[in-house]
Amino acid sequence: MSIVHCRGCGKELHEIAEFCPSCGAPLPIARTGGKRAVIVIKSFIFIAIIGILASVAISSYDYNAGAQVAEGVGMTGLHKTPLAEYYAETHDFTGFSTSDLQGFTTGKYVDSVTIAKASKGTIVLVATFKGNGSDGTIFQGKEIRVATEDGGITWACGYRIQNSLLRGDNQLPRKYLPLACK
């Protein structure tokens, strides 16, 4: 708190006084509440910056799309162990077909899980998406592939499949795939 001088009569006044009680001269508005106004303005700027950062972070990833892709990866993953066991017994995937898949082959967002190729130690599972998800235009008819070329010992998915003939050309965009499939 400080003392200011009246411009009209020169008497000492408290800084929060709006006018001089002796002569009635108004005190400059800039002296009343200036510090408070600066704090409020800085607070608004801080809140705006946090809001902008939050909106960028939230919009950078579509969690609904990620969940839908997880369904496709999970449904193909259900078949990995039974297929590896089948190969361990027969040493050949050649006669294996989609009708031999046990368990779930359709889901809320996955239209079907099928076999694209089955020969010797190679098999490719394909999860094809429906168009009813959060972004149906991107997902409809697109697929995620899971493949093995060594009888089920190692598996690769999406763009991590080394053999381009097995990878297919109708994959989901990379930004929606799990890190292991990019």
Backbone as JSON Lines, residues from 0, in Angstrom:
{"i":0,"aa":"M","n":[0.86,-1.17,0.0],"ca":[0.0,0.0,0.0],"c":[0.9,1.23,0.0]}
{"i":1,"aa":"S","n":[0.54,2.17,-0.82],"ca":[1.38,3.37,-0.89],"c":[0.52,4.64,-0.89]}
{"i":2,"aa":"I","n":[1.2,5.74,-0.74],"ca":[0.56,7.05,-0.69],"c":[0.79,7.74,-2.03]}
{"i":3,"aa":"V","n":[-0.26,8.38,-2.58],"ca":[-0.15,9.16,-3.82],"c":[-0.56,10.6,-3.52]}
{"i":4,"aa":"H","n":[-0.2,11.5,-4.39],"ca":[-0.54,12.92,-4.21],"c":[-1.65,13.3,-5.17]}
{"i":5,"aa":"C","n":[-2.6,14.08,-4.69],"ca":[-3.71,14.57,-5.5],"c":[-3.17,15.58,-6.51]}
{"i":6,"aa":"R","n":[-3.62,15.48,-7.75],"ca":[-3.19,16.41,-8.8],"c":[-3.83,17.79,-8.63]}
{"i":7,"aa":"G","n":[-4.98,17.81,-7.97],"ca":[-5.68,19.08,-7.81],"c":[-5.15,19.94,-6.66]}
{"i":8,"aa":"C","n":[-5.01,19.34,-5.47],"ca":[-4.62,20.13,-4.3],"c":[-3.28,19.72,-3.7]}
{"i":9,"aa":"G","n":[-2.73,18.59,-4.13],"ca":[-1.42,18.15,-3.65],"c":[-1.44,17.39,-2.35]}
{"i":10,"aa":"K","n":[-2.6,17.13,-1.74],"ca":[-2.67,16.4,-0.47],"c":[-2.32,14.93,-0.69]}
{"i":11,"aa":"E","n":[-1.82,14.31,0.38],"ca":[-1.49,12.89,0.34],"c":[-2.76,12.06,0.48]}
{"i":12,"aa":"L","n":[-2.88,11.04,-0.39],"ca":[-4.05,10.15,-0.39],"c":[-3.58,8.7,-0.48]}
{"i":13,"aa":"H","n":[-4.43,7.8,-0.04],"ca":[-4.15,6.37,-0.18],"c":[-4.34,5.99,-1.65]}
{"i":14,"aa":"E","n":[-3.56,5.03,-2.16],"ca":[-3.59,4.7,-3.58],"c":[-4.93,4.13,-4.06]}
{"i":15,"aa":"I","n":[-5.74,3.55,-3.18],"ca":[-7.01,2.98,-3.63],"c":[-8.15,4.0,-3.64]}
{"i":16,"aa":"A","n":[-7.88,5.23,-3.23],"ca":[-8.92,6.27,-3.26],"c":[-9.26,6.6,-4.71]}
{"i":17,"aa":"E","n":[-10.54,6.75,-5.01],"ca":[-10.96,7.04,-6.37],"c":[-10.95,8.54,-6.65]}
{"i":18,"aa":"F","n":[-11.13,9.36,-5.6],"ca":[-11.09,10.82,-5.78],"c":[-10.59,11.45,-4.48]}
{"i":19,"aa":"C","n":[-10.14,12.7,-4.56],"ca":[-9.61,13.43,-3.4],"c":[-10.78,13.92,-2.54]}
{"i":20,"aa":"P","n":[-10.8,13.63,-1.22],"ca":[-11.9,14.09,-0.38],"c":[-11.85,15.61,-0.14]}
{"i":21,"aa":"S","n":[-10.72,16.23,-0.34],"ca":[-10.61,17.68,-0.11],"c":[-11.14,18.48,-1.3]}
{"i":22,"aa":"C","n":[-10.61,18.16,-2.51],"ca":[-10.99,18.98,-3.67],"c":[-11.91,18.26,-4.64]}
{"i":23,"aa":"G","n":[-12.08,16.91,-4.5],"ca":[-12.97,16.15,-5.38],"c":[-12.34,15.73,-6.71]}
{"i":24,"aa":"A","n":[-11.05,16.0,-6.9],"ca":[-10.38,15.63,-8.16],"c":[-10.27,14.11,-8.26]}
{"i":25,"aa":"P","n":[-10.6,13.54,-9.43],"ca":[-10.46,12.08,-9.59],"c":[-8.99,11.67,-9.68]}
{"i":26,"aa":"L","n":[-8.7,10.51,-9.13],"ca":[-7.35,9.97,-9.26],"c":[-7.28,9.16,-10.55]}
{"i":27,"aa":"P","n":[-6.09,9.03,-11.15],"ca":[-5.98,8.25,-12.39],"c":[-6.43,6.8,-12.18]}
{"i":28,"aa":"I","n":[-7.15,6.28,-13.16],"ca":[-7.71,4.92,-13.07],"c":[-6.6,3.88,-13.06]}
{"i":29,"aa":"A","n":[-5.51,4.16,-13.72],"ca":[-4.42,3.2,-13.81],"c":[-3.86,2.83,-12.46]}
{"i":30,"aa":"R","n":[-4.03,3.7,-11.43],"ca":[-3.47,3.42,-10.12],"c":[-4.36,2.51,-9.3]}
{"i":31,"aa":"T","n":[-5.58,2.31,-9.7],"ca":[-6.49,1.5,-8.89],"c":[-6.57,0.09,-9.46]}
{"i":32,"aa":"G","n":[-6.11,-0.89,-8.72],"ca":[-6.25,-2.3,-9.08],"c":[-5.37,-2.75,-10.23]}
{"i":33,"aa":"G","n":[-4.31,-2.07,-10.55],"ca":[-3.45,-2.43,-11.67],"c":[-2.81,-3.79,-11.52]}
{"i":34,"aa":"K","n":[-2.35,-4.1,-10.33],"ca":[-1.69,-5.39,-10.09],"c":[-2.67,-6.54,-10.27]}
{"i":35,"aa":"R","n":[-3.89,-6.34,-9.82],"ca":[-4.92,-7.37,-9.92],"c":[-5.23,-7.66,-11.4]}
{"i":36,"aa":"A","n":[-5.31,-6.62,-12.21],"ca":[-5.61,-6.79,-13.64],"c":[-4.5,-7.57,-14.34]}
{"i":37,"aa":"V","n":[-3.26,-7.31,-14.0],"ca":[-2.14,-8.02,-14.6],"c":[-2.19,-9.51,-14.23]}
{"i":38,"aa":"I","n":[-2.51,-9.81,-12.99],"ca":[-2.61,-11.2,-12.55],"c":[-3.73,-11.91,-13.3]}
{"i":39,"aa":"V","n":[-4.86,-11.26,-13.46],"ca":[-5.99,-11.87,-14.17],"c":[-5.63,-12.12,-15.63]}
{"i":40,"aa":"I","n":[-4.99,-11.16,-16.27],"ca":[-4.6,-11.32,-17.67],"c":[-3.6,-12.47,-17.82]}
{"i":41,"aa":"K","n":[-2.61,-12.55,-16.94],"ca":[-1.65,-13.65,-16.98],"c":[-2.34,-15.0,-16.77]}
{"i":42,"aa":"S","n":[-3.31,-15.03,-15.89],"ca":[-4.06,-16.28,-15.65],"c":[-4.8,-16.71,-16.9]}
{"i":43,"aa":"F","n":[-5.45,-15.76,-17.58],"ca":[-6.18,-16.1,-18.82],"c":[-5.22,-16.6,-19.89]}
{"i":44,"aa":"I","n":[-4.07,-16.0,-20.0],"ca":[-3.08,-16.44,-20.99],"c":[-2.61,-17.86,-20.66]}
{"i":45,"aa":"F","n":[-2.34,-18.13,-19.39],"ca":[-1.91,-19.46,-18.96],"c":[-2.98,-20.51,-19.28]}
{"i":46,"aa":"I","n":[-4.23,-20.2,-18.97],"ca":[-5.34,-21.14,-19.23],"c":[-5.49,-21.38,-20.72]}
{"i":47,"aa":"A","n":[-5.33,-20.33,-21.53],"ca":[-5.44,-20.49,-22.98],"c":[-4.34,-21.4,-23.52]}
{"i":48,"aa":"I","n":[-3.12,-21.23,-23.02],"ca":[-2.01,-22.07,-23.48],"c":[-2.25,-23.52,-23.1]}
{"i":49,"aa":"I","n":[-2.69,-23.77,-21.88],"ca":[-2.99,-25.14,-21.45],"c":[-4.11,-25.73,-22.31]}
{"i":50,"aa":"G","n":[-5.12,-24.96,-22.61],"ca":[-6.22,-25.43,-23.46],"c":[-5.76,-25.81,-24.85]}
{"i":51,"aa":"I","n":[-4.9,-25.01,-25.43],"ca":[-4.38,-25.3,-26.77],"c":[-3.54,-26.58,-26.74]}
{"i":52,"aa":"L","n":[-2.67,-26.7,-25.76],"ca":[-1.85,-27.91,-25.66],"c":[-2.71,-29.16,-25.46]}
{"i":53,"aa":"A","n":[-3.73,-29.05,-24.65],"ca":[-4.61,-30.2,-24.4],"c":[-5.37,-30.59,-25.67]}
{"i":54,"aa":"S","n":[-5.84,-29.61,-26.41],"ca":[-6.6,-29.94,-27.63],"c":[-5.71,-30.59,-28.67]}
{"i":55,"aa":"V","n":[-4.45,-30.19,-28.75],"ca":[-3.53,-30.83,-29.69],"c":[-3.24,-32.25,-29.26]}
{"i":56,"aa":"A","n":[-3.02,-32.46,-27.97],"ca":[-2.7,-33.8,-27.47],"c":[-3.89,-34.75,-27.64]}
{"i":57,"aa":"I","n":[-5.08,-34.3,-27.37],"ca":[-6.26,-35.16,-27.46],"c":[-6.57,-35.5,-28.91]}
{"i":58,"aa":"S","n":[-6.44,-34.54,-29.8],"ca":[-6.81,-34.79,-31.19],"c":[-5.76,-35.57,-31.96]}
{"i":59,"aa":"S","n":[-4.59,-35.79,-31.38],"ca":[-3.54,-36.48,-32.11],"c":[-3.77,-38.0,-32.16]}
{"i":60,"aa":"Y","n":[-4.64,-38.53,-31.37],"ca":[-4.89,-39.96,-31.4],"c":[-6.38,-40.23,-31.22]}
{"i":61,"aa":"D","n":[-6.91,-41.06,-32.05],"ca":[-8.31,-41.43,-32.0],"c":[-8.43,-42.73,-31.2]}
{"i":62,"aa":"Y","n":[-8.84,-42.62,-29.95],"ca":[-8.9,-43.79,-29.07],"c":[-9.94,-44.81,-29.52]}
{"i":63,"aa":"N","n":[-11.03,-44.35,-30.11],"ca":[-12.04,-45.29,-30.6],"c":[-11.48,-46.13,-31.74]}
{"i":64,"aa":"A","n":[-10.77,-45.48,-32.65],"ca":[-10.17,-46.22,-33.76],"c":[-9.14,-47.22,-33.24]}
{"i":65,"aa":"G","n":[-8.35,-46.82,-32.25],"ca":[-7.37,-47.73,-31.67],"c":[-8.01,-48.95,-31.05]}
{"i":66,"aa":"A","n":[-9.15,-48.77,-30.41],"ca":[-9.86,-49.89,-29.81],"c":[-10.4,-50.84,-30.88]}
{"i":67,"aa":"Q","n":[-10.85,-50.28,-31.98],"ca":[-11.38,-51.11,-33.06],"c":[-10.27,-51.96,-33.68]}
{"i":68,"aa":"V","n":[-9.1,-51.35,-33.88],"ca":[-7.97,-52.09,-34.43],"c":[-7.53,-53.17,-33.45]}
{"i":69,"aa":"A","n":[-7.59,-52.86,-32.16],"ca":[-7.22,-53.85,-31.15],"c":[-8.13,-55.08,-31.24]}
{"i":70,"aa":"E","n":[-9.4,-54.87,-31.59],"ca":[-10.29,-56.03,-31.76],"c":[-9.79,-56.92,-32.89]}
{"i":71,"aa":"G","n":[-9.39,-56.32,-33.99],"ca":[-8.89,-57.09,-35.13],"c":[-7.61,-57.84,-34.8]}
{"i":72,"aa":"V","n":[-6.69,-57.17,-34.13],"ca":[-5.43,-57.81,-33.74],"c":[-5.71,-58.93,-32.74]}
{"i":73,"aa":"G","n":[-6.59,-58.66,-31.8],"ca":[-6.93,-59.68,-30.81],"c":[-7.59,-60.91,-31.41]}
{"i":74,"aa":"M","n":[-8.48,-60.67,-32.38],"ca":[-9.17,-61.81,-32.99],"c":[-8.22,-62.67,-33.81]}
{"i":75,"aa":"T","n":[-7.27,-62.06,-34.49],"ca":[-6.29,-62.88,-35.22],"c":[-5.36,-63.57,-34.23]}
{"i":76,"aa":"G","n":[-5.05,-62.89,-33.13],"ca":[-4.18,-63.46,-32.11],"c":[-4.74,-64.7,-31.45]}
{"i":77,"aa":"L","n":[-6.08,-64.78,-31.39],"ca":[-6.71,-65.97,-30.8],"c":[-6.35,-67.25,-31.54]}
{"i":78,"aa":"H","n":[-6.03,-67.1,-32.8],"ca":[-5.8,-68.29,-33.63],"c":[-4.33,-68.68,-33.74]}
{"i":79,"aa":"K","n":[-3.41,-67.89,-33.2],"ca":[-1.99,-68.18,-33.35],"c":[-1.59,-69.51,-32.69]}
{"i":80,"aa":"T","n":[-1.96,-69.7,-31.44],"ca":[-1.55,-70.91,-30.73],"c":[-2.15,-72.17,-31.35]}
{"i":81,"aa":"P","n":[-3.47,-72.2,-31.64],"ca":[-4.0,-73.41,-32.29],"c":[-3.34,-73.7,-33.65]}
{"i":82,"aa":"L","n":[-3.01,-72.64,-34.39],"ca":[-2.35,-72.87,-35.68],"c":[-0.94,-73.4,-35.48]}
{"i":83,"aa":"A","n":[-0.21,-72.88,-34.52],"ca":[1.14,-73.39,-34.24],"c":[1.08,-74.86,-33.81]}
{"i":84,"aa":"E","n":[0.08,-75.21,-33.0],"ca":[-0.1,-76.61,-32.58],"c":[-0.44,-77.5,-33.77]}
{"i":85,"aa":"Y","n":[-1.3,-77.01,-34.65],"ca":[-1.67,-77.76,-35.87],"c":[-0.42,-78.04,-36.7]}
{"i":86,"aa":"Y","n":[0.42,-77.01,-36.86],"ca":[1.63,-77.19,-37.66],"c":[2.61,-78.15,-36.97]}
{"i":87,"aa":"A","n":[2.68,-78.09,-35.65],"ca":[3.58,-78.99,-34.92],"c":[3.18,-80.45,-35.14]}
{"i":88,"aa":"E","n":[1.88,-80.7,-35.31],"ca":[1.41,-82.07,-35.53],"c":[1.52,-82.5,-36.98]}
{"i":89,"aa":"T","n":[1.22,-81.57,-37.92],"ca":[1.14,-81.96,-39.34],"c":[2.34,-81.5,-40.17]}
{"i":90,"aa":"H","n":[3.09,-80.52,-39.73],"ca":[4.22,-79.92,-40.46],"c":[3.81,-79.36,-41.81]}
{"i":91,"aa":"D","n":[2.55,-78.93,-41.91],"ca":[2.08,-78.38,-43.19],"c":[0.75,-77.66,-42.97]}
{"i":92,"aa":"F","n":[0.64,-76.43,-43.46],"ca":[-0.6,-75.67,-43.39],"c":[-1.43,-75.81,-44.67]}
{"i":93,"aa":"T","n":[-0.96,-76.55,-45.66],"ca":[-1.56,-76.57,-46.99],"c":[-3.06,-76.87,-46.96]}
{"i":94,"aa":"G","n":[-3.51,-77.81,-46.21],"ca":[-4.92,-78.18,-46.22],"c":[-5.8,-77.34,-45.29]}
{"i":95,"aa":"F","n":[-5.22,-76.42,-44.57],"ca":[-5.96,-75.64,-43.59],"c":[-6.77,-74.54,-44.27]}
{"i":96,"aa":"S","n":[-8.03,-74.38,-43.86],"ca":[-8.89,-73.36,-44.48],"c":[-9.6,-72.54,-43.4]}
{"i":97,"aa":"T","n":[-10.29,-71.51,-43.83],"ca":[-11.01,-70.63,-42.9],"c":[-12.03,-71.41,-42.09]}
{"i":98,"aa":"S","n":[-12.66,-72.4,-42.69],"ca":[-13.67,-73.18,-41.95],"c":[-13.05,-73.98,-40.81]}
{"i":99,"aa":"D","n":[-11.74,-74.19,-40.83],"ca":[-11.07,-74.92,-39.76],"c":[-10.75,-74.04,-38.54]}
{"i":100,"aa":"L","n":[-10.91,-72.72,-38.67],"ca":[-10.63,-71.82,-37.55],"c":[-11.65,-72.05,-36.44]}
{"i":101,"aa":"Q","n":[-11.16,-72.26,-35.25],"ca":[-12.02,-72.44,-34.09],"c":[-12.18,-71.11,-33.38]}
{"i":102,"aa":"G","n":[-13.32,-70.83,-32.81],"ca":[-13.49,-69.61,-32.01],"c":[-14.06,-68.45,-32.81]}
{"i":103,"aa":"F","n":[-13.75,-67.27,-32.39],"ca":[-14.34,-66.06,-32.95],"c":[-13.74,-65.7,-34.3]}
{"i":104,"aa":"T","n":[-14.6,-65.48,-35.26],"ca":[-14.15,-65.01,-36.57],"c":[-14.89,-63.74,-36.98]}
{"i":105,"aa":"T","n":[-15.8,-63.25,-36.16],"ca":[-16.46,-61.97,-36.4],"c":[-16.58,-61.23,-35.07]}
{"i":106,"aa":"G","n":[-16.73,-59.93,-35.16],"ca":[-16.85,-59.13,-33.95],"c":[-17.67,-57.89,-34.21]}
{"i":107,"aa":"K","n":[-17.64,-56.98,-33.27],"ca":[-18.41,-55.74,-33.4],"c":[-17.9,-54.9,-34.56]}
{"i":108,"aa":"Y","n":[-16.56,-54.84,-34.73],"ca":[-15.97,-54.04,-35.79],"c":[-15.31,-54.88,-36.87]}
{"i":109,"aa":"V","n":[-15.06,-56.16,-36.59],"ca":[-14.41,-57.05,-37.55],"c":[-15.48,-57.85,-38.27]}
{"i":110,"aa":"D","n":[-15.46,-57.73,-39.6],"ca":[-16.43,-58.44,-40.42],"c":[-16.09,-59.93,-40.5]}
{"i":111,"aa":"S","n":[-14.8,-60.24,-40.64],"ca":[-14.4,-61.64,-40.72],"c":[-12.92,-61.8,-40.46]}
{"i":112,"aa":"V","n":[-12.56,-62.99,-39.99],"ca":[-11.17,-63.41,-39.92],"c":[-11.06,-64.6,-40.85]}
{"i":113,"aa":"T","n":[-10.22,-64.46,-41.86],"ca":[-10.09,-65.51,-42.88],"c":[-8.61,-65.86,-43.07]}
{"i":114,"aa":"I","n":[-8.39,-66.89,-43.86],"ca":[-7.03,-67.29,-44.21],"c":[-6.8,-66.88,-45.65]}
{"i":115,"aa":"A","n":[-5.79,-66.06,-45.88],"ca":[-5.48,-65.59,-47.24],"c":[-4.56,-66.56,-47.95]}
{"i":116,"aa":"K","n":[-3.67,-67.21,-47.22],"ca":[-2.73,-68.14,-47.83],"c":[-2.34,-69.18,-46.79]}
{"i":117,"aa":"A","n":[-2.29,-70.42,-47.24],"ca":[-1.85,-71.51,-46.37],"c":[-1.04,-72.48,-47.2]}
{"i":118,"aa":"S","n":[0.25,-72.58,-46.92],"ca":[1.11,-73.53,-47.63],"c":[2.3,-73.87,-46.76]}
{"i":119,"aa":"K","n":[2.73,-75.09,-46.79],"ca":[3.86,-75.56,-45.99],"c":[3.89,-74.89,-44.62]}
{"i":120,"aa":"G","n":[4.9,-74.07,-44.31],"ca":[5.0,-73.42,-43.0],"c":[4.47,-72.0,-42.98]}
{"i":121,"aa":"T","n":[3.79,-71.61,-44.04],"ca":[3.3,-70.23,-44.15],"c":[1.78,-70.19,-44.06]}
{"i":122,"aa":"I","n":[1.29,-69.26,-43.23],"ca":[-0.15,-69.02,-43.15],"c":[-0.37,-67.54,-42.86]}
{"i":123,"aa":"V","n":[-1.39,-66.98,-43.5],"ca":[-1.71,-65.56,-43.33],"c":[-3.16,-65.44,-42.86]}
{"i":124,"aa":"L","n":[-3.35,-64.85,-41.68],"ca":[-4.69,-64.56,-41.17],"c":[-5.03,-63.12,-41.51]}
{"i":125,"aa":"V","n":[-6.27,-62.9,-41.94],"ca":[-6.69,-61.56,-42.35],"c":[-7.96,-61.19,-41.58]}
{"i":126,"aa":"A","n":[-7.9,-60.08,-40.84],"ca":[-9.09,-59.53,-40.18],"c":[-9.57,-58.37,-41.04]}
{"i":127,"aa":"T","n":[-10.78,-58.5,-41.6],"ca":[-11.36,-57.46,-42.45],"c":[-12.39,-56.69,-41.64]}
{"i":128,"aa":"F","n":[-12.32,-55.35,-41.71],"ca":[-13.16,-54.5,-40.88],"c":[-14.47,-54.12,-41.56]}
{"i":129,"aa":"K","n":[-15.49,-53.99,-40.71],"ca":[-16.79,-53.49,-41.15],"c":[-16.69,-51.97,-41.27]}
{"i":130,"aa":"G","n":[-17.74,-51.36,-41.74],"ca":[-17.76,-49.9,-41.86],"c":[-18.59,-49.23,-40.79]}
{"i":131,"aa":"N","n":[-18.77,-49.87,-39.62],"ca":[-19.66,-49.31,-38.61],"c":[-18.92,-48.69,-37.43]}
{"i":132,"aa":"G","n":[-17.62,-48.47,-37.56],"ca":[-16.84,-47.94,-36.44],"c":[-16.89,-46.43,-36.39]}
{"i":133,"aa":"S","n":[-16.02,-45.87,-35.57],"ca":[-15.99,-44.42,-35.39],"c":[-15.55,-43.72,-36.66]}
{"i":134,"aa":"D","n":[-14.81,-44.42,-37.5],"ca":[-14.38,-43.82,-38.75],"c":[-14.59,-44.86,-39.85]}
{"i":135,"aa":"G","n":[-15.83,-45.17,-40.13],"ca":[-16.19,-46.22,-41.06],"c":[-15.63,-46.03,-42.45]}
{"i":136,"aa":"T","n":[-15.46,-44.79,-42.87],"ca":[-14.95,-44.56,-44.22],"c":[-13.51,-45.03,-44.37]}
{"i":137,"aa":"I","n":[-12.72,-44.96,-43.32],"ca":[-11.33,-45.41,-43.39],"c":[-11.25,-46.92,-43.17]}
{"i":138,"aa":"F","n":[-12.06,-47.44,-42.29],"ca":[-11.95,-48.84,-41.9],"c":[-12.69,-49.81,-42.81]}
{"i":139,"aa":"Q","n":[-13.76,-49.4,-43.43],"ca":[-14.61,-50.32,-44.17],"c":[-13.81,-51.05,-45.25]}
{"i":140,"aa":"G","n":[-13.81,-52.38,-45.14],"ca":[-13.13,-53.21,-46.12],"c":[-11.62,-53.29,-45.94]}
{"i":141,"aa":"K","n":[-11.06,-52.48,-45.07],"ca":[-9.61,-52.53,-44.83],"c":[-9.3,-53.74,-43.96]}
{"i":142,"aa":"E","n":[-8.04,-54.09,-43.91],"ca":[-7.67,-55.31,-43.19],"c":[-6.37,-55.14,-42.44]}
{"i":143,"aa":"I","n":[-6.2,-56.03,-41.5],"ca":[-4.92,-56.18,-40.82],"c":[-4.55,-57.65,-40.95]}
{"i":144,"aa":"R","n":[-3.31,-57.88,-41.33],"ca":[-2.84,-59.25,-41.57],"c":[-1.83,-59.67,-40.51]}
{"i":145,"aa":"V","n":[-1.89,-60.95,-40.16],"ca":[-0.94,-61.57,-39.25],"c":[-0.42,-62.81,-39.96]}
{"i":146,"aa":"A","n":[0.91,-62.92,-40.06],"ca":[1.48,-64.02,-40.85],"c":[2.65,-64.67,-40.14]}
{"i":147,"aa":"T","n":[2.85,-65.96,-40.48],"ca":[4.05,-66.7,-40.07],"c":[4.57,-67.45,-41.27]}
{"i":148,"aa":"E","n":[5.88,-67.52,-41.35],"ca":[6.49,-68.3,-42.44],"c":[7.34,-69.44,-41.89]}
{"i":149,"aa":"D","n":[7.25,-69.66,-40.58],"ca":[8.05,-70.72,-39.96],"c":[7.2,-71.65,-39.08]}
{"i":150,"aa":"G","n":[5.96,-71.84,-39.48],"ca":[5.1,-72.78,-38.76],"c":[4.57,-72.26,-37.44]}
{"i":151,"aa":"G","n":[4.56,-70.97,-37.24],"ca":[3.98,-70.41,-36.03],"c":[4.96,-70.12,-34.92]}
{"i":152,"aa":"I","n":[6.26,-70.23,-35.21],"ca":[7.26,-69.91,-34.19],"c":[7.31,-68.39,-34.01]}
{"i":153,"aa":"T","n":[7.4,-67.66,-35.12],"ca":[7.37,-66.2,-35.05],"c":[6.23,-65.68,-35.93]}
{"i":154,"aa":"W","n":[5.63,-64.6,-35.48],"ca":[4.51,-64.0,-36.2],"c":[4.83,-62.53,-36.45]}
{"i":155,"aa":"A","n":[4.29,-62.01,-37.52],"ca":[4.43,-60.58,-37.84],"c":[3.05,-60.07,-38.25]}
{"i":156,"aa":"C","n":[2.82,-58.78,-38.02],"ca":[1.53,-58.23,-38.41],"c":[1.73,-56.91,-39.15]}
{"i":157,"aa":"G","n":[0.72,-56.57,-39.94],"ca":[0.7,-55.3,-40.64],"c":[1.9,-55.1,-41.54]}
{"i":158,"aa":"Y","n":[2.52,-53.94,-41.45],"ca":[3.64,-53.58,-42.29],"c":[4.95,-54.24,-41.85]}
{"i":159,"aa":"R","n":[4.93,-54.95,-40.74],"ca":[6.11,-55.68,-40.28],"c":[6.27,-57.02,-41.0]}
{"i":160,"aa":"I","n":[5.27,-57.43,-41.77],"ca":[5.39,-58.66,-42.55],"c":[6.4,-58.38,-43.66]}
{"i":161,"aa":"Q","n":[7.5,-59.11,-43.67],"ca":[8.6,-58.84,-44.61],"c":[8.25,-59.18,-46.06]}
{"i":162,"aa":"N","n":[7.54,-60.27,-46.27],"ca":[7.19,-60.71,-47.61],"c":[6.02,-59.87,-48.13]}
{"i":163,"aa":"S","n":[6.27,-59.05,-49.13],"ca":[5.22,-58.15,-49.63],"c":[4.05,-58.9,-50.24]}
{"i":164,"aa":"L","n":[4.26,-60.12,-50.71],"ca":[3.15,-60.92,-51.24],"c":[2.18,-61.32,-50.13]}
{"i":165,"aa":"L","n":[2.69,-61.49,-48.93],"ca":[1.85,-61.86,-47.8],"c":[1.21,-60.64,-47.15]}
{"i":166,"aa":"R","n":[1.84,-59.48,-47.27],"ca":[1.4,-58.26,-46.6],"c":[0.06,-57.76,-47.17]}
{"i":167,"aa":"G","n":[-0.17,-57.94,-48.43],"ca":[-1.41,-57.45,-49.05],"c":[-1.33,-55.96,-49.33]}
{"i":168,"aa":"D","n":[-2.34,-55.44,-50.01],"ca":[-2.33,-54.03,-50.38],"c":[-3.55,-53.27,-49.88]}
{"i":169,"aa":"N","n":[-4.24,-53.84,-48.9],"ca":[-5.45,-53.2,-48.39],"c":[-5.37,-52.97,-46.88]}
{"i":170,"aa":"Q","n":[-4.16,-52.7,-46.4],"ca":[-3.94,-52.53,-44.97],"c":[-4.58,-51.24,-44.45]}
{"i":171,"aa":"L","n":[-4.83,-51.22,-43.16],"ca":[-5.24,-49.98,-42.5],"c":[-4.1,-48.97,-42.59]}
{"i":172,"aa":"P","n":[-4.41,-47.68,-42.53],"ca":[-3.33,-46.68,-42.49],"c":[-2.43,-46.93,-41.27]}
{"i":173,"aa":"R","n":[-1.14,-46.68,-41.42],"ca":[-0.16,-46.95,-40.37],"c":[-0.51,-46.3,-39.04]}
{"i":174,"aa":"K","n":[-1.08,-45.09,-39.07],"ca":[-1.32,-44.37,-37.81],"c":[-2.3,-45.08,-36.9]}
{"i":175,"aa":"Y","n":[-3.11,-46.0,-37.44],"ca":[-4.07,-46.73,-36.61],"c":[-3.54,-48.07,-36.1]}
{"i":176,"aa":"L","n":[-2.44,-48.53,-36.64],"ca":[-1.92,-49.85,-36.25],"c":[-1.14,-49.79,-34.95]}
{"i":177,"aa":"P","n":[-1.13,-50.89,-34.21],"ca":[-0.3,-50.95,-33.01],"c":[1.18,-50.82,-33.41]}
{"i":178,"aa":"L","n":[2.0,-50.41,-32.49],"ca":[3.41,-50.19,-32.77],"c":[4.08,-51.44,-33.34]}
{"i":179,"aa":"A","n":[3.69,-52.61,-32.87],"ca":[4.3,-53.85,-33.33],"c":[3.97,-54.15,-34.8]}
{"i":180,"aa":"C","n":[3.0,-53.45,-35.37],"ca":[2.58,-53.72,-36.75],"c":[2.97,-52.61,-37.72]}
{"i":181,"aa":"K","n":[3.6,-51.55,-37.24],"ca":[3.92,-50.41,-38.13],"c":[5.19,-50.64,-38.89]}
